[in-house]
C-alpha cells in the first residue's frame, strides 16, 4: 500500500468524500516541464493494474502490462492530431510520457483554511497513438506501461551460466534489455532457486520473461514507480487494510470455479548435462582484406551451447582470430589478416551442447477426482533442475489449481493507495464473507466520482 497519511485514509473511507485528479503530459520530453490537465480537462480516467491478464489463465507464472485509458475534453480540437491550430499539433505522438494522479480532499476550504488535497501517483504510462477524429468532442488516448512497449524486442542472450540461481538469471535478462539495477526489483527469495546450467533463448522479451516466470512461479509487472517487479507467487505478510460495507465495499463474492481447475498436476523437471564436443559453427567463405580486420558474428547450428571448446580459423600463419563475445547461441570474433593480400578463411567452432533428461513429480487428490473428474495439468520447463524445489513447486501449484474457490472479487468505492500484491481483509457480513485477499488486479475509474474493482487470491491459512 502506498504510504499515505491518516487524514487520507479517513477521507477516502468517508461517507461523503471529494476526490480529485490531474495528469501530467510530457509533450516536450521526459526531462522537461509537463503540461498539467485537471478535472476541468478530464472526462474520465480508467487505470487497469494487473499481475495477470484477465483473459489468460496461467498458474505457472504471469506477465502483464498495465493500461491507462484517458478521456479528455476536446471541444476545441486541441487533442486532434490533424488540427494544425492545436498548440500540441506536432506533439500528439506515440511514446509520450503520461503520469496520472488521483487524490482526495483532506481539508475542505472554509473561511479560515485553504483546501488541502493529498494525491497518489498512479504510475507511468506512454501513449500508443492519438487516434482522435476532428469531430470527436472527447479525445480517448490509450496508454501502456514500459513493459508493453518492449515486449516484442528481442533479448540479447548471454554466456551459459553454471551453478547459478533464478534471481541472477532475471538480473542478467533485465541488464541485457538495457535496464539499470535501480530500474528493477526482484524478490530476494529467488536466489534460493538453484540452476545447475542456465541460459535464455534469443526470443522476444515477453517469451523470455514467461520462461523465467514459469520456472520460478512469479509475476512480472511494472509498479507505480515505473520499476520492473518480479514477485514470487504465494502470499506472505499481514493485511494492510480492512474494508467493509461500512466504508468501501459495494459487493464482494467468492465465486466457485470448475473451469481451469485440476485434480492432478504433473511437473517435468530436467537433469542437465554437457554433451560431447561437436562442430557448432562452420563458415568457409569469410573474406579478410589485406592488412585489415573483420568482425563477424555467427549463430550456432544448434543450441544452447554450454561450453565452447575450440574456436579457430584456417588460413596462413599470418591470420589471427580474437574472440570478442560468446553467448549460448552465437560467437563474435575479430579476424585479422597480416598478409599483403586478401584471403578467404574458414571459421569453425567446437562446443558442448546442453542436453538433459527429464523426470516427473506429480500430485493428485482422489476425492477431487471423484468430484470433478480427472483433470490433468502438465508442465515442463528446462530451468526446473532441482528436485527439492520442484517438489515444493508442484505441491504449491496443485494447491492453487485444485482450490474451487481460489479468488475474491470486490466491487468497491475505490482507494488509489492500494497496490498490486497488497493483502486486504474483506469484511462483508451481508454476503457472509470474511477473507484476506492478495490483490492481482486493480481497476480504478474516475469521472468525477471514483469507483474500483479488485480481484485477488484468497489467502488460505495453514490447516484450512
C-alpha positions as CSV (number, residue, x, y, z in Angstrom):
1,X,0.0,0.0,0.0
2,X,1.2,3.4,-0.9
3,X,2.3,5.4,2.2
4,X,-0.4,7.9,2.8
5,X,-1.5,10.0,5.9
6,X,-4.2,9.0,8.4
7,X,-6.1,12.0,7.1
8,X,-6.1,10.4,3.6
9,X,-7.4,7.1,4.9
10,X,-10.1,8.9,6.9
11,X,-11.1,11.0,3.9
12,X,-11.1,8.2,1.3
13,X,-13.3,6.0,3.5
14,X,-15.7,8.7,4.5
15,X,-19.4,8.5,3.6
16,X,-19.0,11.8,1.7
17,X,-15.7,12.4,0.0
18,X,-14.3,14.8,-2.5
19,X,-12.0,13.0,-5.0
20,X,-9.8,15.0,-7.4
21,X,-7.4,14.1,-10.2
22,X,-4.9,15.6,-12.6
23,X,-2.5,14.3,-15.2
24,X,1.0,15.4,-16.4
25,X,1.7,15.0,-20.1
26,X,5.4,15.4,-21.1
27,X,4.9,16.7,-24.6
28,X,8.4,18.3,-24.7
29,X,10.3,15.2,-23.4
30,X,10.7,13.2,-20.2
31,X,13.1,15.7,-18.6
32,X,11.1,18.8,-19.5
33,X,8.3,20.5,-17.6
34,X,5.0,18.7,-18.3
35,X,1.7,20.2,-19.3
36,X,-0.8,19.7,-16.5
37,X,-4.5,18.9,-17.0
38,X,-7.0,18.9,-14.1
39,X,-10.6,18.0,-13.6
40,X,-11.8,20.7,-15.9
41,X,-10.0,19.0,-18.8
42,X,-10.5,15.3,-17.7
43,X,-13.7,13.5,-18.8
44,X,-12.6,10.1,-17.5
45,X,-9.6,8.1,-16.3
46,X,-9.5,4.3,-16.2
47,X,-6.5,2.6,-14.8
48,X,-6.0,-1.2,-15.1
49,X,-3.2,-2.6,-13.0
50,X,-2.7,-6.3,-13.1
51,X,-0.2,-9.0,-12.4
52,X,-2.2,-11.4,-14.6
53,X,-4.1,-10.6,-17.8
54,X,-7.9,-11.0,-17.5
55,X,-8.2,-13.4,-20.4
56,X,-5.2,-15.6,-19.6
57,X,-5.2,-18.5,-17.1
58,X,-1.6,-19.5,-16.4
59,X,-1.0,-20.6,-12.8
60,X,2.7,-21.2,-13.5
61,X,3.9,-17.6,-13.9
62,X,2.4,-14.5,-15.3
63,X,3.5,-11.4,-17.3
64,X,1.2,-8.4,-17.7
65,X,1.4,-4.8,-18.5
66,X,-0.8,-2.0,-17.0
67,X,-3.1,0.2,-19.0
68,X,-4.4,3.8,-18.8
69,X,-7.4,4.8,-20.8
70,X,-7.6,8.6,-20.8
71,X,-10.5,10.6,-22.0
72,X,-10.1,14.4,-22.3
73,X,-12.5,17.2,-23.3
74,X,-11.8,18.0,-26.9
75,X,-14.4,20.5,-27.9
76,X,-11.8,22.9,-29.3
77,X,-9.9,20.1,-31.1
78,X,-6.6,20.6,-29.2
79,X,-6.1,16.8,-28.9
80,X,-6.9,16.1,-32.6
81,X,-3.6,15.2,-34.3
82,X,-4.7,16.6,-37.7
83,X,-5.6,20.0,-36.2
84,X,-2.8,22.4,-37.3
85,X,-4.2,25.1,-35.0
86,X,-3.7,22.9,-31.9
87,X,-0.9,24.1,-29.5
88,X,0.1,20.4,-29.4
89,X,-0.1,19.8,-33.2
90,X,3.4,18.3,-33.6
91,X,3.4,16.7,-30.1
92,X,0.5,14.3,-30.4
93,X,2.7,11.3,-31.0
94,X,3.2,7.8,-29.6
95,X,5.6,7.2,-26.7
96,X,4.7,10.4,-24.9
97,X,5.1,10.0,-21.1
98,X,1.9,10.5,-19.0
99,X,1.6,10.4,-15.2
100,X,-1.9,10.3,-13.7
101,X,-2.7,11.3,-10.1
102,X,-5.8,10.6,-8.0
103,X,-6.3,12.3,-4.6
104,X,-8.8,13.2,-2.0
105,X,-9.6,16.4,-0.2
106,X,-8.3,16.1,3.3
107,X,-9.3,19.6,4.4
108,X,-12.2,21.4,2.9
109,X,-11.9,25.1,2.3
110,X,-13.6,27.3,4.8
111,X,-13.3,30.8,5.9
112,X,-10.0,30.3,7.7
113,X,-8.3,27.3,6.0
114,X,-7.5,26.6,2.4
115,X,-8.4,23.4,0.7
116,X,-5.9,20.6,1.1
117,X,-5.6,17.6,-1.3
118,X,-3.4,14.6,-0.9
119,X,-2.6,13.0,-4.2
120,X,-1.3,9.5,-5.0
121,X,0.8,8.7,-8.1
122,X,-0.9,6.1,-10.3
123,X,2.2,5.1,-12.3
124,X,4.0,6.0,-15.5
125,X,2.4,5.4,-18.9
126,X,3.2,6.1,-22.5
127,X,0.8,6.9,-25.4
128,X,0.2,4.3,-28.0
129,X,-1.4,6.6,-30.6
130,X,-3.6,9.7,-30.8
131,X,-6.5,8.4,-32.9
132,X,-8.7,11.4,-32.4
133,X,-11.0,12.5,-35.2
134,X,-11.8,16.1,-35.9
135,X,-15.4,15.5,-34.9
136,X,-14.6,13.9,-31.5
137,X,-15.5,16.1,-28.6
138,X,-14.0,13.6,-26.3
139,X,-10.4,12.5,-27.0
140,X,-9.7,8.9,-26.0
141,X,-6.0,8.0,-25.6
142,X,-4.9,4.5,-24.7
143,X,-1.6,4.3,-22.9
144,X,0.5,1.4,-21.6
145,X,3.4,0.9,-19.2
146,X,7.0,0.3,-20.1
147,X,6.7,-3.5,-20.3
148,X,4.1,-3.2,-23.1
149,X,6.4,-1.3,-25.4
150,X,9.4,-3.6,-25.1
151,X,7.5,-6.9,-25.1
152,X,8.4,-7.7,-28.8
153,X,12.0,-6.6,-28.6
154,X,14.5,-9.5,-28.8
155,X,16.6,-10.2,-25.8
156,X,20.4,-10.4,-26.3
157,X,21.5,-13.8,-25.0
158,X,24.4,-14.2,-22.7
159,X,27.0,-16.9,-21.9
160,X,25.6,-20.1,-20.4
161,X,25.7,-19.9,-16.6
162,X,26.8,-22.7,-14.3
163,X,25.7,-23.2,-10.7
164,X,23.6,-20.0,-10.7
165,X,20.1,-19.1,-9.4
166,X,16.9,-17.7,-10.7
167,X,17.5,-14.2,-9.3
168,X,20.8,-14.0,-11.2
169,X,19.1,-15.1,-14.5
170,X,16.4,-12.4,-14.1
171,X,19.1,-9.8,-13.4
172,X,21.1,-10.7,-16.4
173,X,18.0,-10.7,-18.6
174,X,17.0,-7.2,-17.4
175,X,20.5,-5.9,-18.0
176,X,20.5,-7.4,-21.5
177,X,17.5,-5.3,-22.4
178,X,19.1,-2.2,-21.1
179,X,17.8,-1.8,-17.6
180,X,19.9,-0.4,-14.8
181,X,19.9,-2.1,-11.4
182,X,17.7,0.7,-9.9
183,X,15.1,0.0,-12.6
184,X,14.0,-3.4,-11.4
185,X,13.2,-5.1,-8.1
186,X,13.4,-8.9,-7.7
187,X,12.2,-10.9,-4.7
188,X,15.3,-12.0,-2.8
189,X,14.0,-15.5,-2.2
190,X,14.5,-16.3,-5.9
191,X,18.2,-16.8,-5.1
192,X,17.1,-20.0,-3.3
193,X,16.1,-21.5,-6.7
194,X,19.3,-23.1,-7.8
195,X,20.1,-23.6,-11.5
196,X,22.8,-26.0,-12.5
197,X,23.1,-24.9,-16.1
198,X,21.2,-21.7,-17.0
199,X,20.6,-19.9,-20.3
200,X,17.9,-17.9,-22.0
201,X,16.7,-18.2,-25.6
202,X,17.2,-15.4,-28.2
203,X,13.5,-14.6,-28.3
204,X,11.2,-11.6,-27.7
205,X,11.2,-10.1,-24.2
206,X,7.8,-11.4,-23.4
207,X,8.7,-15.0,-24.2
208,X,12.0,-14.9,-22.2
209,X,10.2,-13.4,-19.2
210,X,7.5,-16.1,-19.5
211,X,10.2,-18.8,-19.4
212,X,11.8,-17.4,-16.3
213,X,8.4,-16.6,-14.6
214,X,7.1,-20.1,-15.1
215,X,10.3,-21.7,-13.8
216,X,10.0,-19.7,-10.6
217,X,6.2,-19.2,-10.4
218,X,6.5,-15.4,-10.4
219,X,4.6,-12.4,-11.5
220,X,6.4,-9.9,-13.6
221,X,4.9,-6.4,-13.9
222,X,5.7,-2.7,-13.7
223,X,5.0,-0.9,-10.4
224,X,3.8,2.7,-9.7
225,X,7.5,3.9,-9.8
226,X,8.0,2.5,-13.3
227,X,10.2,-0.3,-12.0
228,X,10.0,-3.8,-13.2
229,X,8.9,-6.1,-10.4
230,X,9.5,-9.8,-10.1
231,X,7.2,-11.1,-7.3
232,X,7.1,-14.6,-6.1
233,X,3.6,-16.3,-6.2
234,X,2.3,-17.1,-2.8
235,X,1.1,-15.0,0.0
236,X,3.1,-13.7,2.9
237,X,2.6,-10.7,5.1
238,X,-0.1,-9.0,7.1
239,X,-3.2,-7.2,5.7
240,X,-2.6,-3.5,5.0
241,X,-6.2,-2.5,5.4
242,X,-9.7,-3.8,6.2
243,X,-12.6,-2.8,4.1
244,X,-16.3,-3.5,4.6
245,X,-19.8,-2.4,3.8
246,X,-19.4,0.5,6.2
247,X,-16.6,2.2,4.3
248,X,-15.8,0.8,0.9
249,X,-17.4,-2.4,-0.3
250,X,-20.3,-2.3,-2.8
251,X,-20.4,-6.0,-3.4
252,X,-18.0,-8.9,-2.7
253,X,-18.1,-12.5,-3.8
254,X,-16.0,-15.7,-3.7
255,X,-17.1,-17.5,-6.9
256,X,-17.0,-21.3,-7.3
257,X,-14.9,-22.3,-10.3
258,X,-14.8,-25.6,-12.1
259,X,-13.2,-24.5,-15.3
260,X,-9.4,-24.1,-15.3
261,X,-9.2,-26.4,-12.2
262,X,-7.1,-29.5,-12.0
263,X,-7.3,-32.7,-9.9
264,X,-3.8,-33.9,-10.9
265,X,-0.6,-31.9,-11.5
266,X,2.4,-33.3,-13.2
267,X,5.7,-31.3,-13.3
268,X,8.6,-32.5,-15.5
269,X,12.0,-31.3,-14.4
270,X,15.3,-31.7,-16.1
271,X,18.8,-33.0,-15.1
272,X,21.1,-31.1,-17.4
273,X,24.5,-32.2,-18.7
274,X,27.1,-31.2,-21.3
275,X,27.2,-33.4,-24.4
276,X,30.5,-34.4,-26.1
277,X,32.2,-31.7,-28.2
278,X,30.9,-31.2,-31.8
279,X,31.1,-28.6,-34.5
280,X,28.5,-25.9,-33.8
281,X,29.7,-23.1,-36.1
282,X,31.3,-23.5,-39.6
283,X,31.7,-20.9,-42.3
284,X,34.3,-21.4,-45.1
285,X,33.6,-18.1,-47.0
286,X,34.9,-15.2,-44.8
287,X,37.0,-12.8,-46.9
288,X,39.5,-10.7,-44.9
289,X,41.2,-7.8,-46.8
290,X,44.9,-7.4,-46.8
291,X,46.4,-5.9,-43.7
292,X,43.0,-5.4,-42.2
293,X,40.5,-7.0,-39.8
294,X,36.8,-8.0,-39.9
295,X,34.4,-8.7,-37.1
296,X,31.9,-11.5,-37.7
297,X,29.1,-12.9,-35.7
298,X,27.8,-16.4,-36.4
299,X,24.9,-18.3,-35.0
300,X,25.4,-21.8,-33.7
301,X,23.8,-24.6,-35.7
302,X,22.3,-25.9,-32.5
303,X,21.9,-24.6,-29.0
304,X,22.2,-23.7,-26.3
305,X,26.0,-24.3,-26.2
306,X,27.2,-24.8,-22.6
307,X,30.9,-24.5,-23.4
308,X,32.9,-23.7,-26.4
309,X,36.0,-25.9,-26.5
310,X,37.7,-24.6,-29.6
311,X,37.4,-21.6,-31.9
312,X,39.8,-21.2,-34.8
313,X,40.2,-20.1,-38.4
314,X,42.1,-21.9,-41.2
315,X,44.5,-19.9,-43.4
316,X,48.1,-18.8,-43.4
317,X,50.2,-18.2,-40.3
318,X,49.5,-14.5,-40.6
319,X,45.8,-14.9,-39.9
320,X,44.8,-14.2,-36.3
321,X,41.5,-14.7,-34.5
322,X,40.3,-12.9,-31.3
323,X,37.2,-13.9,-29.5
324,X,35.1,-10.8,-28.8
325,X,31.9,-12.3,-27.3
326,X,30.4,-15.7,-26.6
327,X,26.8,-16.5,-25.8
328,X,24.8,-19.7,-25.6
329,X,23.7,-19.2,-29.2
330,X,26.4,-17.3,-31.1
331,X,30.0,-16.2,-31.2
332,X,31.6,-12.9,-32.3
333,X,35.2,-12.9,-33.4
334,X,37.7,-10.5,-34.9
335,X,39.8,-12.0,-37.7
336,X,43.0,-10.1,-38.6
337,X,44.9,-10.6,-41.9
338,X,48.5,-9.5,-41.6
339,X,49.3,-10.5,-45.2
340,X,49.7,-8.2,-48.1
341,X,46.9,-9.9,-50.0
342,X,43.3,-10.6,-49.1
343,X,42.4,-14.1,-48.0
344,X,39.3,-16.2,-47.7
345,X,39.3,-18.1,-44.4
346,X,37.2,-20.8,-42.7
347,X,35.9,-20.2,-39.2
348,X,34.7,-23.1,-37.1
349,X,33.8,-23.5,-33.5
350,X,33.5,-26.7,-31.5
351,X,31.3,-26.8,-28.4
352,X,29.4,-28.9,-25.9
353,X,25.7,-28.6,-26.2
354,X,23.4,-28.6,-23.2
355,X,21.4,-31.8,-23.1
356,X,19.0,-33.0,-20.4
357,X,17.0,-36.0,-19.2
358,X,13.5,-35.5,-17.7
359,X,11.9,-36.8,-14.6
360,X,8.4,-36.3,-13.2
361,X,6.8,-35.2,-9.9
362,X,3.0,-35.5,-9.5
363,X,0.3,-34.6,-7.0
364,X,-3.3,-35.6,-7.1
365,X,-6.4,-35.8,-4.9
366,X,-8.8,-38.8,-5.2
367,X,-11.7,-37.0,-3.6
368,X,-11.3,-34.2,-6.0
369,X,-11.1,-36.6,-8.9
370,X,-14.4,-38.1,-7.8
371,X,-15.9,-34.7,-7.7
372,X,-14.7,-33.0,-10.9
373,X,-13.1,-35.9,-12.8
374,X,-9.5,-36.5,-13.7
375,X,-8.3,-33.1,-15.0
376,X,-4.6,-33.0,-15.6
377,X,-2.3,-30.0,-15.6
378,X,1.1,-30.9,-17.0
379,X,4.1,-28.6,-17.2
380,X,7.7,-28.7,-18.2
381,X,10.5,-26.1,-18.0
382,X,14.2,-26.7,-18.9
383,X,15.1,-24.4,-16.0
384,X,13.4,-26.6,-13.4
385,X,16.6,-28.5,-12.3
386,X,16.4,-29.0,-8.5
387,X,14.2,-31.9,-7.3
388,X,13.6,-30.4,-3.8
389,X,12.4,-27.2,-5.3
390,X,10.3,-29.0,-7.9
391,X,8.5,-31.0,-5.2
392,X,7.5,-27.7,-3.4
393,X,6.7,-26.1,-6.8
394,X,4.4,-29.0,-7.8
395,X,2.7,-29.0,-4.4
396,X,2.1,-25.3,-4.4
397,X,0.8,-25.4,-7.9
398,X,-1.6,-28.2,-7.1
399,X,-2.9,-26.3,-4.0
400,X,-3.6,-23.4,-6.3
401,X,-5.3,-25.1,-9.2
402,X,-7.3,-27.6,-7.1
403,X,-9.0,-24.9,-5.0
404,X,-12.5,-24.5,-6.3
405,X,-12.9,-21.0,-4.7
406,X,-9.4,-19.5,-5.3
407,X,-10.4,-15.9,-5.8
408,X,-12.1,-13.0,-4.2
409,X,-13.8,-10.4,-6.4
410,X,-14.8,-7.0,-4.9
411,X,-16.6,-4.0,-6.4
412,X,-15.9,-1.0,-4.1
413,X,-15.8,2.7,-4.0
414,X,-12.0,2.9,-4.7
415,X,-8.8,3.7,-3.0
416,X,-5.8,4.8,-5.1
417,X,-3.4,3.8,-2.3
418,X,-4.0,0.1,-2.8
419,X,-1.3,-1.6,-4.9
420,X,-0.8,-4.9,-6.6
421,X,0.2,-7.6,-4.2
422,X,-1.4,-5.9,-1.2
423,X,-3.2,-8.2,1.3
424,X,-6.6,-6.7,2.1
425,X,-9.1,-8.0,4.6
426,X,-12.6,-8.2,3.1
427,X,-15.3,-8.0,5.8
428,X,-18.7,-8.3,4.3
429,X,-21.3,-9.6,6.7
430,X,-24.1,-9.2,4.2
431,X,-22.5,-11.7,1.9
432,X,-21.1,-13.6,4.8
433,X,-17.5,-13.1,3.5
434,X,-14.6,-12.6,5.8
435,X,-11.4,-13.3,3.8
436,X,-7.9,-11.9,3.2
437,X,-7.2,-11.4,-0.4
438,X,-3.9,-10.8,-2.2
439,X,-4.6,-8.3,-5.0
440,X,-3.6,-9.3,-8.5
441,X,-5.9,-7.0,-10.5
442,X,-7.0,-3.5,-9.6
443,X,-9.2,-1.3,-11.8
444,X,-10.0,2.3,-10.9
445,X,-12.3,4.5,-12.9
446,X,-12.7,8.3,-12.2
447,X,-15.1,10.6,-13.9
448,X,-15.7,13.0,-11.1
449,X,-16.7,10.0,-9.0
450,X,-14.2,7.3,-8.1
451,X,-15.1,3.6,-8.2
452,X,-13.0,0.4,-8.3
453,X,-12.8,-3.3,-8.8
454,X,-10.3,-5.7,-7.2
455,X,-9.6,-9.3,-7.7
456,X,-7.2,-11.4,-5.7
457,X,-6.2,-14.8,-4.5
458,X,-7.9,-15.9,-1.3
459,X,-5.4,-16.2,1.5
460,X,-5.7,-19.7,3.0
461,X,-4.4,-20.3,6.5
462,X,-2.3,-23.4,7.1
463,X,-4.6,-26.2,8.1
464,X,-7.7,-24.8,6.4
